[in-house]
Structure formats: C-alpha cells, structure tokens
Amino acid sequence: MANFKTRMTEVLGIEYPIMCGGLQNAANPELAVAISEAGGLGITNISMYPDFDNFRSTMRWMREHTKKPLAVNVSMIPNIDMGDKIRQYLTICGEEGINVIETSGKDPAEFVPLIHSLGMKIVHKVPMARHALKAQKSGVDCVTVVGSEAAGHPSPDLIGTMVVANKAVELCSIPVLVGGGICNGRSMAAALALGAEGVVIGTRFLTTSECSISQNHKNWIIDHSEKDTVLCQRAIKNMIRVAHNAAADECLEMEKKPGVTLQDLMPIISGAVGRQAYQSGDTSRGMFAVGQDIGLISDIKPAKEIIEEMIKEATQAVDRLEALAKT
C-alpha cells in the first residue's frame, strides 16, 4: 500500500493524511485514541468538558493511552467573546501534551501566538476558499475547507466539495485539508488528486465501535441514504446539516414563524438535548449532525479497520489512475 506522505503528515506528525472531524458530543477520548493509534489524527472537543478539571484529566488520560499526536477542537461562536476561557483550555492542552488545535467559527488570529508558544500546531476549518486564504494570513499551520455535503455547518452558499477544495488549493500555500463527503479511500484519493494534503472525516467515524453514540444512532446511519439529511437553522443564520428526523422536522416547522430566534429553537437544537439522545438511543430527538456520505456507509467497525480500508482503497484508486495515464 502507498504511504501517502504529504505536507499534512509532515506538519502534524502523523502517519496517514486523515484527521477526525470535531464530532460535537461524539468525540469521546476512546475514539480519539483509537484513531491516533491507527495512524490518523484523533480529536475531542472542549464543548464536551465545561469543567476545566474534568477536561485536564481527560487530556491526561488520552496522553497516557497513546504517544501519537492528538488534537482538540475549539469552536468559537462569532460575535461572542470567549477569549479568556479559550486561553485556559489552550493552556491545559499545551501542559498536557496535546499536539494540534483545530479551530472553527471565527478568525483564530488572536490565539495563534499562544498555540504556537505552547508547542502546538493549529488547523483552522472554514466553509469557503476565501476564508481559507484569510486563515493562512492569520498564521495557521493548515486549513480545512468543507463542502456542502458535510455534516454540521457548511457555507450558506452550498458550494460542493469538488469546487471549494479545488479553489482553496489554488489560493493557499499552506497545506489544505478537505472535508465533506469524504468517507472512503476513493474520496480520499479524489481529494489528494485535487491538490489537497489530507482529508477530514466526520460521519464515517461515528460508525466506529469506539464512538460513544448509541447503537441506534449508528444503525440509523447505515440504514439511511444520501437523501436523508436536511438543512436546519437557516432562519437564525446558523445553518446545519443534520439527520432528517422528527426533531429536524420540528425545527423546520418552527423556522417558518416570523421572527423566530435562537432561544425559540433551543429546546430542540441544544447540545444538551443532543447528548441525552445519544445516551438514550432516541434517534428522533436532537440535532444529529451527519453528512450526505451516509449513503456510502454500510457497516460498523473499529477505527483501525476503517483507516486501513481507506488506505488500501485509496492505493487501488491511485494505481488505476496510473494505469489509465499509461494507456
């Protein structure tokens, strides 16, 4: 099999150019460790740990269970100042040996010097190519662009992965990672062919044996198709791609009301409701973020097997292209 050594693997110190997405409420430490041990970059996120002591103990547990690079996601809400709190999280990450910080939501420029001073790299996630160029100017080490197929928050313009990735690669000199519809070796090979240095995978890692979401939620993914996601929260300018379930329908119905606000939707869309649904196995409740690539996912297996399968399949795709180029 090919090694797929890229600038991403060099900068982040990982074996394969595969990074796990932020997976809000589903990025449990066991999954992060499993992905890193398999040669990718495992991740958890600060939203799962409102208590600093619990966060520090979790970081320490992860570091004790793998010597390989680990990442932490820091999502920043635009127009809300969480600076001091984020700095505390970042300091803990540095002290506990975390290697990479993934940021999203707004320009991370104010945090880049601190992250680098703590010996960590920074990957910033954006939905548009022009935002990728801005992130580069802010001093990040890598930038991730996500197409409209992605789970979570794609660009309101709904530009697909093939276009947004292609454009970002043209604009940026730092390593560009690609997310949105990437779930197997063929899509990974396609991203690399576009000039990307690696991929970010979310939905596929939800269907790992190590992921902490309920078995019902994992089964929902493998039992549904690419047509079974919807875009919610447009009315409050916070559009999100989620599973088409009863909660999504309720949210969309409420969004039809003139003047609907975030607070109006919170009983349906809050993170607390989503966490409870993951624990109870109730797939009808909560905003269950999944990408359109659910139509390509048909099984549940350990993270190591998924990564090995991806590398094997990507190698076969590259071999096929090489053979075609010779004809």
N, C-alpha and C positions, 0 to 999 in steps of 0.2 A: 504493500500500500504506500501511497505518497505520504510524505511528511507534512506538506502544506505549511512550510515555514514562511512566514510573512513578516512585514513590519509590525503587525499587531502582536504576533507571538514574541517577537524580539523585545518590543517596548514593555509588554505586560508580563513577560517571563513565563509564558505558558507553552504547553506542548502543541495544542491544536488551536486554530483561529476560531474558537467557539466560545461565546460568552452567554451566560444565562441572563434573561431579562429580569427586571425588578420584581415581578410577580407579587404585587402587593397582597399581603395577608397569606401568601402561599410560599414565600421564600424562606422556609424553615431551615435551620442550620444544618440538619442532617442532609438535606438535599444539596445545599451549597458545598458541603464537604465532599459528597459523592461526585459532584460534577468536577470539582477541582482535582480530586484524586484520579479521575478518568482522563485528565489532560486538558479540560476546558477551564473556564473561569466561573466558579460558583459565587453566588451572591445572596445576601439577605438585605433587608432594608430597615431604616430607622423607624418607619411608621409602625412596625410590629413591636417596638420596645419604647413606650413612653417613659419608662423608668430608667434612669441612667445606670443604676447599679445592675439591673437585670440585663441591660444592653452590654455592659462591660463583661459580665460573667458569661454571656453568650459569645462574645468575641473571643474571650479566653478559651472557652470550650472548643470553638471552631479551630483556633490556632493549635490547640493540643491534639486535635484529631487529624490534622494534615499539615505537612510542611510546605505544601504547594501554595501558590498565590490565591488569595481570597479577595472578594470585593464587597462593598457595602453601597447600597443605593440611597441617595439623598434627594428626594423630590421636593422641590421648592415651589410654593404656590405664588404665582405672580401677584404683585401688589400687597403681599403680606410679609412683614419683616420678621423673620425667624433667625436673624443673624447670630445672636448670642447663643441660642440653643443649638444651632447647627455647628457653631465653633466647638461647643462642648462635645458633641457627637464625634466630630472630626478628630479632636484631640484624643478621645478614648480610642478611636480606630488606630491612630498612629502609635499610641502607647501599647496597644495590644497586638501589634504586628500585622494589621490589615495592609494589603498591598495596593489596592485600587479603590478609588471612589468613583461611583457613577452618579452624575448629577443630571437633573432634568427640571423643566418648568420655567426657569428664567436664567439669564446670563450668570454664570458662576464666577465671573471675573474677581469678585471680592474675596472668594475663598481659594483661588488658585495658589497664591503665595503660601498660605497656611498649609494646604495639602502637600505642596512640594517640600516645604520646610520640614514636614513630618516624615518625609521619605516615601510618600505615596504618589502614584500616578492618578491622573484624572481623565475619565471618559465622560463626555457630555452628550446627552441624547436630544435630538431635535427632529421636528417633523418636516422641515423644508431645507433645501440645499442652501439657500441664502443664510439661514440660521447656522448652518454648519460652518460657513465661512466666518461668521461673526464669532463663533465659539473658538475657531482657530486663532483669531486675533486676540481672544481673551487669554490665550496661553495654555489651553488644554492639550493633553498628550494624544488623544484620539477623539474622534467624533462619530457618533452613531446617527444615521438617518433612518427613519422608519416610514414605510409606505402606508397607504390607506388600508391595506389588508390586515394591519397589525391589531392585536388586542390593545385595549387601553385607549390612549389619546392620540389619534392620527391628526394630521393637518386638516383644518376645516375645508381646505381646498380639495381634499381627497385625491391627491396625486399618487399613483401607484408606485410600487417599489422599483420597478424597472426604470422608470423615468427619474424619480427623485435620487436614486442611488447613482445613476449614470451622471447626472448633473453635478452632484456633490463631489464625485471623484474628479470631475473636470476642474472644479473650483478650488479644491483644497490640496495642500501639500502634505498635511499630516495624515496618518492612517485613517481611512474611512471604514467604519463598520456598517453593516446593513441589517435591518430588521423589517419584519412584515411579510408574512407568508413563507418564512424560512423554517423548514421543519425536517428536511431530509438532505441526503447527500447531493441530489440533483439540484435543489435550490441553492445549496451552499456553493456548488461548482458554478452555477449561474452568477451568483454574487461576485465570486472571485474573477470570473470572466469579464465582468463589468469594470474591474479595476479595484474593487473593494479589497481590504486587507483582512477581513474576517466577518463573521456573522453574529447576530444576537438573536437568541431563540427563547421564546416565552412559552407559548401554548404547548409545544411538544414536551417540555419538561414538567408540565402539570400532570402528564400521564406517565410519570415515573413511579416506581414502587416507593421511593423515598419521600415523595412530596406529601405534605401533611393534609391536603384537602381530602374530603371524604371519597370513598369508593364510588358513591352515587355520582359525584361530580366528574370523576374520571370516566365513568361509564357514559355519562351524558356526552362527553366529547367524542368518544369513539362511536357512539350511536347516531351522531348527527352529521350534517353535511355543511359544505361551504355556504349554503343558503340560509343557515340557521343562526346568523348573528344579526344584530341591529345596532343602529347608532342612536344613542340616547344623550340627553342633557344639552342638546343644541340650544334650547331656549335660554339656558343660563351661560351660554358661550363656554362650555366645558365638555365638548362632545367626546363621547367614549364609545368604543365598540365593545359590545357585550353579548353574551348568550341571549337568544330570543326565548325568554322565559316569562312567567307571569309578572315578575317584578318589573321587567323591561316594558311589558305592555302597560302596566300601571303607570310607570314613569312617563311613557309617551303620551298617555291619555291626559295626565296632569299638565304636561307641557303645552297642551292646546289652550289652556286657560290664559287669558291676557294677564301680563304682569307677573307670571309665576316666578318665584325666587328660589335660591339655593335652599333657604330654610324650609320652604314648602316641600321640597323634594327629599330633604334629609331623612325622614322616616323610611324611605325606600332605598336611597342610594348610599347611606352612611357606611363607613368602613366597619362599624360595629355590627350592623345587620349582616354584612358580607361574612364576617368572621363567624358569627353564630350559624349561618347557613352552612359554611364549610365544616363546622363541628357537628351539626345535627344531621347533615346529609340531605337537607331540604333544597333541592335544585330549583325550586320555584321562587325562592326568596333571594334578595341581594343582587347587586350588580356583579355578575360572574364574567369577568373580562376574558374573552377568548378571541383568537383571530380567525380569519376565513380559512386558514390552513387546517381547521378541524376536519375538513373534508378529505385530508390526506393522512389522517391519523387513525390507525385501526387496532392498536394494541397498547398494553401497559407493560413496561419492563424497567429494569434498573437503568439508572443514568449511564452507567458504564457501557451497557449494551447499546443504548441509543447512540452514544458518541462513536463507538466502534463501528456500528452500522452506517452512520453518516460518512465516516472517513472512507470506508470500503466503497460505498455507493458513489461518493464524490470522485474517488480514484477511477472507478469504472467510467464515469461521465467524461473525465479528462482523457482517458485512453480512447474513448470513442471519438472525441473531437480531434485528437492527434491522428487517428486513423483516417478520419474524413479529410483532414488537411493534406494528407499524403496522396489522396486519390485525384 
